[in-house]
Amino acid sequence: MPDNGKSGFSSPPRLRKRVDFLAVRRGEKRRGRFFLMEVLDRGDDKSPRVGFTVTKKVGNAVVRNRVRRRLKEAVRTHAAGDMTPGKDYVIVGREEILDIAFDQLAVELSRRIRGTR
């Protein structure tokens, strides 16, 4: 995984194309109070990829970007190691992410990535 220059942690590669996001929608859905996680097994052993989505229902651009930034940082610092090679993850954030402690978000994200309830 490429180093992004922030405090020694590296992020998984990102999903950027709409086709990739739509493909992940066919996979498993893991619902939670703070976010929805969609997981697709690509069937290879390449590094995991992650994408982030926050809908307009959450709020204006400022609120959506805050939600997205918190999710990205939680993945980068805590949850990237829990991701399985050969899988794509899309995380759909909800506004409640802004109301919880960052540590609680990181624990919940790691738990959902591992697939435990």
Long-range contacts (C-beta under 8 A, 24 or more apart in sequence): 1-47, 1-80, 4-76, 6-76, 9-76, 9-77, 9-80, 10-76, 10-80, 11-50, 11-72, 11-75, 11-76, 11-80, 12-47, 12-48, 12-49, 12-50, 12-75, 12-80, 12-83, 13-47, 13-48, 13-49, 13-50, 14-49, 14-50, 14-51, 15-49, 15-50, 15-51, 15-88, 15-90, 16-51, 20-49, 20-51, 20-88, 21-51, 21-53, 21-90, 23-88, 24-51, 24-88, 24-89, 24-90, 25-90, 27-88, 30-112, 30-115, 32-108, 32-112, 33-94, 33-96, 34-93, 34-94, 34-96, 34-97, 34-100, 34-105, 34-108, 35-71, 35-91, 35-92, 35-93, 35-94, 35-97, 35-109, 35-112, 36-91, 36-92, 36-94, 37-89, 37-90, 37-91, 37-92, 37-112, 37-113, 38-89, 38-90, 38-92, 39-87, 39-88, 39-89, 39-115, 40-87, 40-88, 41-86, 41-87, 42-86, 42-87, 42-88, 43-86, 44-86, 45-85, 45-86, 46-85, 46-86, 47-85, 48-83, 48-84, 48-85, 48-86, 48-87, 48-88, 48-89, 49-88, 49-89, 50-75, 50-83, 50-88, 50-89, 50-90, 50-91, 51-88, 51-89, 51-90, 51-91, 52-90, 52-91, 52-93, 53-90, 53-91, 53-92, 53-93, 54-92, 54-93, 55-92, 58-93, 58-94, 58-95, 59-95, 63-95, 63-98, 64-93, 66-98, 67-93, 67-94, 67-95, 67-97, 67-98, 68-93, 70-97, 70-98, 70-102, 70-105, 71-97, 71-105, 71-109, 73-102, 74-102, 74-105, 74-106, 74-109, 75-109, 77-106, 78-106, 78-107, 78-109, 78-110, 79-106, 79-109, 79-110, 79-113, 82-110, 82-113, 82-114, 83-113, 89-113
